[in-house]
Structures are given as structure tokens and as C-alpha cells.
Amino acid sequence: MQETLIASAITDILINAASETPSAKVLLALPQGSQRYSSGMGKAKPIQPTACQLSSYSQGPDQRSKVYNGVRSSLKTFTDRSGPGVVLLVYSVILTRGIDKIREDMDMPDCSLVNEHGYASQELLNIMLVGKAASNVHDGSKDLGGGFILKGIHKQSDVGFLTLFEHYEAMVVGSNLKKPRVPIWIICSESHYSIMFSTDYSILTKASSQRKFDLMYYDELARQEDDIILTVEPGKQVAKASGKNKAGNMVIPLEAVIRTKWPKSLVCWNGRTQIL
């Protein structure tokens, strides 16, 4: 089941990236021959694009099933912890979307898909989520005049996105990312990405906005060995927090991120160590 879901998710990412390209063709990049991917000193060494072989899947009623079968047959390449899976997925998305189309998606054509220190840019994250390398997280586009347009999220995402930068009022995440189709959110907190999700689909509805519910949280860099289950009670926090709350206690970044989606929430860590 796990392998089926991973293959299906990769397929959806690629189909999304191809959806508005003229040919709507999916290109899947895989290692050429028996080349091995190597890593050292904790830093990934990406394979060279010239060392990839490309599988092409043209538009048609059976395109998705063909892409899925192609991904599924090479799934070990994408899931091997010491393998090039992430790099190959990025290559595949870029080649499928097309360089020119990606530049059109961005606010400025010289934006990068990778920020300093090797972090994924918002553009790279957005192309994975909704198929377009938009530079912003608000809904739609905003015309600032003078020919300058801030390009945002054009459709509801299957998987959502929440960020600590909204807590600091540096940006506002629109409904297309804040209210995804499934209760899964990528979390941008401090210097890296993590994941938060629920098995309870009802938390996506307005009717559940004032009741208690649980969220599962996973941070790979925290080297978690046990599940972290957070219990969230919307509207139960007495005061809005910034750097510290009124009691002088330090605000936990993840809790601040949660409150951008569920305002004034009281967050219980259920005995787990709070992740700073």
C-alpha cells in the first residue's frame, strides 16, 4: 500500500506540472545504465543531467496509468535513502513543465528554484504542490501596476502549506494552500520543511473550527522515533502571541504556525518534548 501511494503521489506531481504545457507531455528522468548515486559528509551529490535517461508519456486518456506504471517500476530509485530520488523528481518536474514555462510562472524570470544553503525555493515548492512555479502563496495574481504582477496560487492544492512567516506578518497564505483537499500540510518553520497531517477529514470544514482535534507531526531532521500527536483546541488561547506571550513564555514556532490556520488555538503536546 505504501509503495502504491508514493508512486501515485509522484505521478500526480508530474501530471500537474504537465497540465498546462502545450504538449502536456510528462518526462520521467531516471539514472542511465548502472550509474550509482553517491553522497558524502552529509551533503547530496546530484547526478549530472546528461547521465539521465528520459521516458516520455504523451497526452491521452491513458497517460496517467502509463506514468504511474513507469514510476512504479522504478520506485526503488525514488525511495532509496542513499539514492537520487529527490534530485530525479526535481529534474522530471522541470523537464515536464519546461524551462520557458517555469520562467513565465515566476514573478521574475531570473528567480531560482533553489535558495542559498541548498533550500527549496517557494517556486520549487509551488510547482510540486500545484504544477506552477509561482513565486507567492496568496490566491491568484495581484497586479501592482506598472506591469508588475505578483503571481500566486491558481487552484486549490491537494496538499496544503503553512508558514511561520505568516505569523510574523511577512506574507498571507491564501485559501488554495491553507485549505487543501486532504488534511495534509507542508510546514515551513524556522529553517526547514516538515509535515503535519490528520486522518480526520472533517477538520477541513468550517463546522469543525471550534472543536478539539488531533494533528500528527513529523520532522525528519528531529530524528523522531515516536509519533508526535498534537491536540488542538481552536479559540482557547487567551492572548495572541508574537515572540513571547503575556506570561513571558517563549512561543513555540510550530504552535505559531498552527494558529495561522486555526486562530488562537491551544496546542497540547501530550507529554512529548516540544520541538523548537
N, C-alpha and C positions, 0 to 999 in steps of 0.2 A: 504493500500500500504506500509506504513512504517513497519508494522509488517512482511509483506511478505519479504521485503528487508533485515530486520535484521535476520530473520530465514535463508534466502538464504546465507547471508554472513557467519553466524556461520557454516552452512553446508559446504560451500566452504573451510573454515579454517580446518575443520575436515577431509574432503576428501583429501585435500592437505597433511595433516600430515600422512595419511594412504597410500598415493600413492606408496611409495617405501618400505613399510614394507612387510615381507614375506607373511603374510596372508591378507594384505590390509583390515583389519577389523577396523571399526570405533566403538569406545566405548564412549557412552554418559553417563556422570555422572550426576545424579540428586539426590536431597535430599531424604533420606529414610523416609517413613511414613510422619508424620506431624511435623517433626523437624523444628524448626524455626531458622533462622539465626539472630544473634544479633550483634549490633555494639555499641560502647560507646566511648565517649571522642574523636570522630572523627577518631578512628582507627578501621579498619575492623578486625573482629574476624572470621577467616575462619572455616567452618565446618570441622570436622575430616573426613579423607578419609574412615574410617570404617563406617561412617554414610551415605555413598552414596549407591545408587543402580545403577547398570550399565545396560544399554541397549546395546546390541551388534548387529552390522549390517555387515554381511559378504559381500565379494566382489561379484559383479554380475551386470547385466545390469540395475537393478532397485535399486541399492544400494543408489544412491543419493536421489531418491524420498523417500525411506524409512527413511533415515537420516533426510531429510527435514521435513517429517511428524512428526518424533519423536521430533525434535527441536520445530517445530511449535506448537505442542500440549502442550509443557511445556514452551512456550516463556515467560510467566509472570515471571517464575523463573529467567530468564536471564535478564529481563528488569526492574524488581522491584528495585527502587533506594536503598531500605534498604535490598535487598536480596543478595544471594550468587552468582549472575550470573557470575561475573568475575572469582571468585575462581573456580566455576564449569567448566567454559570454559577452564581454565588452566589445571585442573585435566583431563578433557576429552582429551585435546590435548596431554598431557604427556602419558596417558594410551593408546591412539591410536597410537602414534609414538613408544612408548616403551622406557623404561629406557636405555637399551643397545644401541638402535639405536640413541637415543639422545646423549649419550656419544661419539658414533662414529662420530656424526655430528660436535662436538666441536673440537677446537684445542687441548685441554687437557681434559681428562675425568673427572677431578675434578672441572671443571668450574661450576658455579651456574646459575640457571635460575632467581634468584633474587639477586640483588646487595644490598649493605648497604643502610639503611634507607627504605628498602622495595621497591626500584625501580626495574622495569623490566630490566633484562639484555639484551644485544644485542642478545644473543642466544634465549631468550624467544620471543623477538620481531620478529626475523627472522623466527622462527617456525610458528608464526602466519601469517606472510606475504607469505612465500614460502614453508612451510612444513618441513623445515630442521633447526635444531638449530645451524646453522653456527655461528662462533664467529666473523666474519668480514663482511664488507659491499661492498668489491670490487667484481668484476665479477670473477667467477670461483675460482680455488685454486692456491696459489703461493708456489712453492717448494723453500724453503730457503736453502736446502742442509742439510746433516746430519740427514735426516729423519724427519725434522721439516717442516710441511706444514701449511700454513695459509689458512684456509677453508673459502671460500666466498659464494656468491650467485650463485646458479647453473642455474637459469632460470629467465626470465622476470616476475616480480611481477605484479599482478593486481593493487595493491595499492602501491604507492611509499614511499620513505623515504629520508628525507633531514636532515642534522645535522649542528649545529653551529661548531662542531669540525672540519668540513672540511674548514670552514672559517679560523680557526686557524691553518690549515695545519697539523692537527693531524691524519687525515685519508682522503681517497678519496672514495666517494660513486660511485660505478660503474653504468653503464647504466641500468642494470637489475632492480635496485631500483630507479634510478634517472629518468628513462623513463618508467613508468608503462603503463599498458594497458588502464587505465582510469585516468583522471586528478585529482587524489586524492593523497595527500602526508601526511604521519605522520611526524611531525616536532619535532626534538629534539633540543630545545633551552634552554639554561641555565639548570635548574634542573628538568624539567618535559617534558612530551609529550603533543602536541596539534595537531590540524588538519587544513589542508589547501586544498581547492579544487576549481574546476571551472566547470561550466556547458558547457564550450566551448572546445570540444574535439580537435579542430584544433590547440590548443596550444601545443599539443604533437608532431606536425610535425615541421620539420626544416623550412618550408616556413613561419611559424609564428614567427620566432625567433627575428625579428626586428620590430614587430608591437605592439601597445598598447593592453593590455587585462586586465581583472579583475580577482582577486582571492578572494574567501570568506575564512575568517579565523575564527576559533573558539577555544577558550581556556576556558575549563570548570572551571579551577581554578581562572580565572579572573572574574567569576560571570557575564558574559555578559548578558545583557538584549536586546541589539540591535545587528543587523548584523554588522560585520566589513568587509567592501569591500575595498580591496586594488587595486589600479590601477598601473600596472607595465609597464614600458617602457624600454625594453632591450636596452643596449648600450648608454643610455642617461646620465649615471653618469660620471662626468668628471674625477675623481680620484678614484683609488682603496683605500678602507678604511680598517683600522685594528682596533685599539682601538678608535681612533678619526680620522676624516677626515681632510683635509688640512685647512679647515676653523676652526678647533678646536672643532667642534661639536661632541658630543658623537654618536657613531654608534649604531643604534637600532638593537639588536640581530636578530629579525625576518627578517629585511631587509638584514642583512648579510647572513642569511640562504637562502633567495630567490636568492641572487646573486651567490650562488654556483650552481644554476640551470640555471639562466638567467644572465650571466656576465654583470657587470657594469649597472645594472638596476636602474632606478629612480623609487622609490616607493612612491606613494601618498596615504595618509590615508583618504582622502576625508572628512576631518573635524572630524574624530574620534580621540580619545585620543590614542597616541602611547603607545603600551604595551612594557614595558622594561623587 
